[in-house]
Amino acid sequence: MSAAQHVVPLARPVLGEAEEQAVLEVLRSGQLSLGPRVPAFEEAFAARLGVAHASAVSSGTAGLHLALRAAGVTDGDEVVTSPFSFVASANSCLFERARPVFADIDPLTLNLDPQAAAAAVTGRTTALLPVHIFGYPADLPAFEALGLPIVEDACEALGAVHADGTPVGGRGHPAVFGFYANKQLTTGEGGMLTTSSAAVKEQVDSERNQGRAPDMGWLDHDRLGFNYRLSDVACAIGIAQLERLDGMLEGRARVAARYRDALAGIEGLTLPCEDAGGDRRGWFVFVVQVPAGGPARDEVVLGLRDHGIQSKPYLPAIHLMSFYRERFGHREGEFPVCEDIAARSVALPFFPEMTDAQVERVATALRAVLEPA
Ligand SMILES: Cc1ncc(COP(=O)(O)O)c(C=O)c1O
């Protein structure tokens, strides 16, 4: 890398005066938590998705935990889910002593394959946990046809839309979004659970707040709960981010289109699948699969680093992580599609304000690493 070239970062949030102002207002109000920004953020988010209810939570992981509890998942149950996800989707089943049962993924969309999921259902299966991976809508109609409770991991999928026009997270099942700093919308850390059910909303709101009902006294708790609250500071940032969400999503879509042009023609390189059948991706990351038989993915990551480009192996297969191998005896070969994709996947720099010149730099570097002269 030449001294004049700055590192191209993997991700960078869009934050500006609106967020600064929103945070200052909360600080000046003195109400840092359990204040009015929480319901204001929830209502704006629910309205955006056209869903009846939303509950702000401290992280996507916390939301998944509460969503599985709301779906009735408990001790000894099985939850069918994707091995090609961030580890939190599978871990959240373990929080309730349920077993995440993996099924292989679709090689194109990289989402849980409904047929493979159906084959993994047993008498102990109490829920399905599809993940809208990399913001591409999972095939919800196919999962709904299996007739089991569904919890959607929509942590990567804000802005995605199903073929029937329903926004991802708007079908009524408990669906969970994540607001970590690399997400389409960020509150630093945070998450949102959407649902069409008033009873689920009531349970989630209570359990995120130590098991307290809205009409109860400060230290009165009628069920087990957690501290999964999102602060008013975070919710204020969320409200400001929601107002600029369309622009940020457009920015990501623009960068993705630029990447498609810039990376065209690199032999064997697989780009994220195009929208098909009316489903629309909510762009979160730009993940490519390096060619089979070319330089190994980890070498590509190191090669890009030498060109001043940040990139990351993304995602590793969950069932092959040491904790899952040791706990459940998983081994290579169980989910061949997932394992092949996971071994070749690399996330390239991707954020709404990425310039065309930065995309070109990444593409040139990737070409040089994959096709050395
Ligand atoms: C698919 C998926 N599930 C769950 C999570 C967990 O979200 P959080 O980091 O907000 O707990 C993430 C976030 O990285 C994710 O990408």
The ligand as a Gaussian input file, in Angstrom:
#p B3LYP/6-31G(d) Opt

LIG

0 1
 C      -27.850000     -12.865000      11.533000
 C      -27.610000     -12.213000      12.855000
 N      -28.253000     -12.677000      13.939000
 C      -28.095000     -12.129000      15.147000
 C      -27.247000     -11.060000      15.354000
 C      -27.057000     -10.538000      16.738000
 O      -27.298000      -9.181000      16.857000
 P      -26.552000      -8.339000      18.017000
 O      -25.117000      -8.270000      17.653000
 O      -27.257000      -7.018000      17.959000
 O      -26.783000      -9.053000      19.302000
 C      -26.557000     -10.530000      14.261000
 C      -25.670000      -9.361000      14.414000
 O      -24.557000      -9.285000      14.165000
 C      -26.714000     -11.138000      12.988000
 O      -26.033000     -10.682000      11.916000

